[in-house]
Amino acid sequence: MSTARAEASGPDRGDDALDSYSETVIRVASTVTPHVAAIEMTGIRRGGRFRVGAGSAVLFTEDGYLLTNAHVVAGTQKGRAVFADGSATDLEMVGADPLSDLAVVRGRAPRVAPAEFGDAESLRVGQLVIAVGNPLGLAGSVTAGVVSGLGRAIPVWAGRNRRVIEDVIQTDAALNAGSSGGALADARSRIVGINTAVAGAGLGLAVPINKTTRRIISALLADGRVRRAYLGVVSTPIRLGPNAVVRTGQREGLRVVEVLPGSPAEKAGVRVGDVLLRASTRPVSNAESLQKLLFADAIGAPMTLVVLRDGHELEITAVPAEMAETA
């Protein structure tokens, strides 16, 4: 009898789990969709305006500022946004940052409330995420999946310069043409990423919303661009060996794999193979932990770097320079 009851309850538990999953996706979709607009950016040529780029954007202030991808708005100053409820507004470019693939545009004060930002630092691999965008003009298109990787890096071209966007979120939530600039939300309907690329079948990438990107957004709102300090090192995260952990008190660091010629790092004596442990007394263990120290206030200010070299800790003083604008 008990076996029969257990067998009967099995499918019910499965149905309950499926219903719970569906209810979560439905709730997030209904909450986030009103905040996401389809945008079309235009240029001017003889005969009038023409479409330059199209994608999605996320409303994040009550007075009409929207966040999207820099590659969606590249080379434009004007555009138009249409929300899921059919309301529309003309757009003006506020600022773009190709190195993070983020841009801010502004329209009229909308009829809908702004989205709530979350913090991608709290994400875990396997966590449910929901992507909302406007692929091919299909407003409010929703896909669901999980975080399949964190801390990814993707190459981008800014003018003639090849750069890398660091700490990207990898998800298997399907992204399509036109989803760029749309929202990646967690199960509490908070925006934790801005969808940026389709890397292959079943693989999407999103720029995280975290302390660093919030600072980038603030700079775009204030100045229309992001001033960055520049050290000139290319690094990769590593786990330290047991002896190094005991010696340094840290479990992770950044191994220097390239020092750019003529850079502040080279002038200071940083070498390939060094393991960067701390910068300005703060531990660094991933790209974001270093990048958050390299904004405008670090330009020209001496920065103490602690590196592990041949089993010994060394202090090196570097003076970050201003990163040249890409063109």
N, C-alpha and C positions, 0 to 999 in steps of 0.2 A: 504493500500500500504506500509506504513512504517513498519507495523507488518510483512509483507511478506519479506521485505528487511532485517529486523532484524533476522527473522528465517533463511534466506538464509546465512546471514553472520556468524551465530553461528558456523557451522561446519568448515567454513574457518578459523575462529580464532583458533579453536582447532587444525586444521591441521598446522597452522602457529606455534603454541606453540610446537607441536610435532616435526616439522621440526627444530625449534630452538634448542630444546633439543638434537635431533639427530646430528645436525651440531656441537654442543659443544662437544659431546662425540667423534665424528669422529675426530675433530680437536685435541683434547687432546690425543686420542689414537695414531694418526699419529705422534704427537710430542714426546710422552713419550716412545712408543714401541722401537725405536732404542737404547734407553739408558738401557733397561732391558735385562739381559742375563739369560739364563738357566745355572745353575752351577751344577757340580757333583764333590763331594769331595771324595777322595780316601785314603785308608790306605795300609799298606804293610804287607803281610804275606807270608809264604812259597808258592812259585808258582807265586808270583807277586802281583800286586795291586788289590784291590777290592773296590767296592763302599761302602762308609760309609754313606753319606748323599747327598741329592739332593734338589734343590729348585731354587730360583731366586735371582738375585742381581742387584743393581742399580749402574751404572757408575756415579761417581760424581767428578772425576778429569780428566784433560786432559792426565795425565801420567799413567792412567790405574788402579786407585784405585776404588774398588767397595764396596758398603755397603750391608750387608745382615743380617740374623739372626744368633745369636750365636748358637742356637740349630741346625742350618743347618750345621755348620762347626765344631761342637763339636768333639774334639779328633783327628782332622786332621791337616795336614800341607800342603797338595798338592791337586790340583784339576784342573778342566778345565771349561772354560766358553764359551758358544756359543751365539752370538748375533742374532737378528732377520734377519740380512742381510746375515747370514751364516758364518761370520768371527768368528774365534775361537782363544783362547789363553790359555796357561797353567796358573795356579794360584798358588800363594804362600800365606800362612796365614800371616797376619800382626798382628792381635790381636783381642781378643774377650772379651766381657763383659757380662757374664750371667745375671747380675742383671738388665740390660736394654734390654737383648736379642738382642744386636747389635754386629756385627763383621765387620772387614775390611779385604778384601783380595786384592791382586794385581796381575795384568796380564801385558801383553805388552801394550804399548801406542795404543789405539784403533783407528779405522778409523772413529768413530762417536764422536760427541761432548758430553761432560758430561751433565747430567741433571741439572736443576736449582732447588735448594732447596727453599721452601717457609717457612712459619711459622705457625705451628699448633695452636698457641695461637690466631690466628685470626679466627679459625673455629667456626661455629655456628651449633647447632643442626638443621637438616633439609637441610643443605647445600649439594649441589651436589658434589660427589667425584667419581673418576674413578680408579679402580684397574687394574693394568697391571702386569702380571706374566707369568709363564710357567708351568701351572699345567699339570702333567703327560707328560711333554716334549712337549706340544703344544705351540710353541713359539708365543709370542704376544697375548695371550688370554686376552680379555678385558671384564670387567663387570662394570656396573655403578649402583650407588645407592645414598643414602644420609647418612650424619652423623646422627646416631641414638642415640648417647650418647657420652659424654666427661667425662674425669676424672675417667674412670673405672680403676680397679686394677685387675690383674690376678696373681695367684700363679704360681711359677716356682720352679723347683728343680735344685739347683746348688751343685753337689756332693750329700752329705747327708743332706744338709741344704735346708729348704724350705724358699723361699724368695717371695717378691711380686714386680711385675713390676707396677709402678704407672702411673697415667695420661694417660692411654691407650685410643685410639680412637675406638669407637664402630661404625660399619657401616653395612648396609644391602647389600652392594655390595658383590656378591657371591665370596667366596674364596674357593679354592680347594687344594687338595694335590699337592705340588709343587709350590704353590703361595707364600709360606713363603719366605720372603726376597725381594719380589717384591714391586712395587711402588704403593702408594696411592697418587693420584694427585688431585689438585683442578681444577676448570674450566679454570684457566689460565696456566695449564700444569706445575705447580710448585709441586714438591714432598713435601707433607705435612706429610707423614707417611711411615713406612716400615711395610708391612703386616706381621703379626706374628703368627696368630692362627685362627682356625675355631672353634668358641665356640658353634655352633649348627646350625640347619637349618635356613638360612637367617640371620646369625649373624657372622660377622668377626671382628677381632681386629687388630689394627696397633699401632706400637710404634711411637709416634709423633716426628716430626722434630721441635725442639724448641731450646731455648738457652741452656738448660741442655744437650740435646742430641748432640748438636753441640760441646759442651765442652767434652763430652764423646768421640766423633769421633776424636777430636783433640788429646786427651790423647792416644787413640789407635794408631793414626798415629805416635805420638812422642815416646811412650814407649811400645806399644803393650799391655797395660793393663791400668786399671783405679784405681788410689788410691783414697779411700774415707775416710772421717771422719765419726765417728760413735757416736751418742748420746745414742741410746738404748731406744727410745720411739716408741710406736705404737699409731697412732693418726687417727682421722677422722675429716673432715671439718664440722663445724657447723655455723649456723647463730646466732649471739648474740641477746639477748633480748633488748627491747627498752632502759631499764635502763643502761644496759652494753654498748650499743652503745653511749649513752650520756656520760658515765663515761670514756670510753676508746677512743672514736673517731673512732672506727673500727666497721664494720658491721659483720665481719667474723673472725674466729679463728680456731685453731686445738685443739679439745678435746683429752686429753691424756687418752687412754683406757688401756694401759699397759706400765709399766716401767720394763725393763729387769733387772733381778738381777745382781748386780755387775757392771752395766753399768755406764758410765759417768753421765747420767741423774739421776740415783739413788743416786750416791755419792754426786751430787749437791743438792739433796733434792726435785727433781721433783716428784709429786704424781699423782696417777690415779685420774682423775676428774679435774685436772688443765686444764685451757684453755690457750694454748700457743698463745700469741698475736704477739710478736716480737722476733726476734733473730738477734743479732748484729745490733740493731736499725731498722731492716727491718721488715715490717709487714709480717706475714705468715698466709695464709688462705687456702692453699692446699698443697698436697704432694710435688709438684714441687717447690713451693716457699721456702720450707725448704731444699729440696735436693740440690738445686743450691748453698746453703751455705756450703755444707758438702763435699767439694772436698779436694785435698791434702793440700792446703794452710791453711785449718782449723784444721789440725791434731796438737794437743798439744797446740793450741792457745786458751786462755780463751774466752768464748763466753757468752755474757750477754743475758739471756732469760727473757722476761717479761711475766708473767703468771697471769691469773685471777683466784683467789682462794677465795671462800666464799665472793664474791663481792668486793674483794680488789685486786689491782695490786701489785705484788711482783716482785722484781728483783732477779734473781738467776744466779750465775756464774757457768757454766759447762765448762769442758775442754775435747773436743772431742778426742777420741782415734782413731787410725787407724783401719779400719775394716779389720778383718782377711780375707785373700784370701780364697775363697771357693775351695774345692777340692773333 
